[in-house]
Every structure is written in C-alpha cells, then in structure tokens.
Amino acid sequence: MPDTSQAPDIHTLTGWTDWKWQMKNRIRTENELRNWIEPNPGEIEGIRQTKNFFRWRITPYYASLMDPTDPDCPIRRQVVPHVDEMEDDMDILELDPLEEQAHSPVRNLIHNYRDRVAFCVTTECAVYCRYCLRKRMVGDGTQAMNKEELQEAIDYLAEHTEVRDVLLTGGDPLSLSDDNLEWIITRLRAIPHIDIIRIGTRYPVLNPFRITERLCRILSENHPVWVNTHFNHARELTGDAYDALDRLSRAGVPLGNQTVLLKGINDDIESLRELFHTLITFRVRPYYLYQAQLIGGTRHFRTSIEHGMELMDQLRGHLSGFAIPLYVLDTPHGKIPLTPSGYKGRDGDFVTVRAFGGESWREYNPE
Ligand SMILES: *Cc1c(COP(=O)(O)O)cnc(C)c1O
C-alpha cells in the first residue's frame, strides 16, 4: 500500500496512460480510496450501506481530479457512494422510468422514435456514476449481451428500413474491446438504410486514454460517426481530456456533450457557464442538459424543473449561442424541451417577445 497520507505521484506510475491499466486499477474499496482522498463519515457509511444496491468503481485518473479534503467536490460527489443515497425510496431502485424495457423489441434495443434507436451494446462502464439512469442494468454481467443477441439486434435493424440513426449506448460502448466495437460498427455500416452511427460515451471524462489511434481509425473508416460525451463540470475538462477529444475531432468525428443537471454539482449559473464555454474551446458542442431522472437513491441530486429553466434563462445572451444546450426532460414519450420562451403573446397584428435582458419588443407580424 502506498503512503495513505498523500495521493500517489501519478507521474511515477507506469501504465497511467494505458486505458486498460486504468480499468484494472480501478478503486473499489475504502482503503484504495484513501490513497486519494480522506473520505468523510457520509462517504464511509455510503460505501458500506450501498454495497448491495449499486456497485462502485473509480478510475485512478478520475480519482486524481478529486479534491482530497472537500467532500462537496463536484468530482467526488458524482462517483463516491454517499449515505444520502439510502435516504431515497430504495424500493424504486429497480424502476425503469423511461419504460425502456417496454420499448425494446429485442433485448437492449430501445425503439422509441420511428427513425432512430438506442442500442445498449454493453452493461460495463469505466466508472459507475451515482445518479445513473440505467442503474437497473449497468455493471450487471447477467444483463450483458452475447454475440448472438447482438446479431439479433443487428438483424432487427436490417429489417427495419425506417431506422436511419443508431445510437450505441449501454453501459458505455467504449468498454468493449476495439475488435468487438469494430465488429458491431462494420455490421451496422453494411446496412444501407443506416446513415448515422452515434456513440454515447463517458470515456473522454473518466478514462480519456481509451481514445487510441486505433479506435479513431475504426471510427473514421465508418463515417458518419458522431460521438456524444458527458461532461458535468469544468474541472473534468483536463489536458488529457483535451487530447482525447482532439484525436476524435481530427478523426472527423463531430462531438457533442450531454450534461445532467445535478444539485450542488452544477446547478448554479457560474458552473454551467464555465462548463459550456470551456466545452466549445475543446470543440465540443453542448447538446442536451438533462433533468435528473427519478431513480432510486438520487433524491439528493435532483433539482426542480423551474430552477433548471431559470438557469437556462440566465445563460441566454451571456454565452455564444452554440454553447447553450437544450434543457430536456426524458420521458417514455421521448425527450421534451423545457425551454423558457421568448414568445409572450399576440396583440392584434403585433407579437410581443422578451429579450434576455428583460426588454420587451413588439414585432409587427400580421396573421
Ligand atoms: C435520446 C434517445 C435517442 C436519440 O434522441 P435524439 O434526440 O435524436 O438525440 C434515441 N432513442 C432513445 C430511446 C433515446 O432515449
């Protein structure tokens, strides 16, 4: 065991920049966590009490971003179990609020919209985010797909000519080996009506070394491939993350980002402004800001929808337009925008609108 009074010097660790080393050396015990931070009583109890509900793993890379002494650190709060998780109604932990299972014609293929599907190709992730939407399945080996099941989903897609956009998700698709990922992507690319392949991944955030030259080559050989990543806080936008995203950009992959609005982590105007602005300096376009879902053990992360809309209202006019994502609530009926509207109503031949600074404007606009 290294000296527990101080975080290891990451520069002396061989293997640090090897993504598989990061996976193999993931933190999974209180003692291992003590190499990085001084866990507080809520975290120590959390590690003990959540054991049977939801697994935890943290890559050393992501742990190195944690503030060792501040339990409110936005990195720590996303991934270190906390006893607050037990104060929610644990009976709803198995809940599937988006009714994804009911929308799955074959296992782990969610066909909710007509022209596009979400395809959960693995249940593994680099790190298990405490607010995960798919807690019901992630990290559960019994829910993993074998090759025959993957093939069944691919056959379904080949038959359904209305599908033109396939989102690979999970778990995290980049948990698969390059060979397995290439197997899936080339089979999808061989289906003529599938135009767009998308990957939703948190590896650039949690283990950026996963974005290897070989992976970038596989993606660039199967374009158009779009990648949406998942940064929640500007502190996650490190030099290593930049390099990973830069490799993807250079491989011709358009990059978007999906953020979850999380109480005490990013639900204030300064955190969101810094996150979204830094993302565009990394050439990543903020795409969605999600209202946190009703998942067991996540009550302490949820904000009111009105608070989220108020934050969106305050972003408008203070950030480059393309740095502002769409705030959405995901439901069994699809994603629903929660946009504060500039439109205030009609008065005869005039429409009244409101500017970001609060000024009203009357636009001549006969019906
Ligand atoms: C989010 C989602 C998609 C993709 O939706 P976009 O709004 O096009 O990004 C597709 N299928 C399911 C089931 C989804 O949840």
The ligand as an ORCA input file, in Angstrom:
! r2SCAN-3c Opt
* xyz 0 1
  C     -32.278     10.026    -26.610
  C     -32.711      8.884    -27.378
  C     -32.480      8.823    -28.749
  C     -31.774      9.916    -29.509
  O     -32.540     11.090    -29.450
  P     -32.021     12.458    -30.088
  O     -32.984     13.471    -29.540
  O     -32.102     12.305    -31.560
  O     -30.626     12.677    -29.622
  C     -32.950      7.732    -29.442
  N     -33.607      6.736    -28.814
  C     -33.839      6.778    -27.492
  C     -34.586      5.657    -26.860
  C     -33.391      7.840    -26.734
  O     -33.602      7.864    -25.400
*
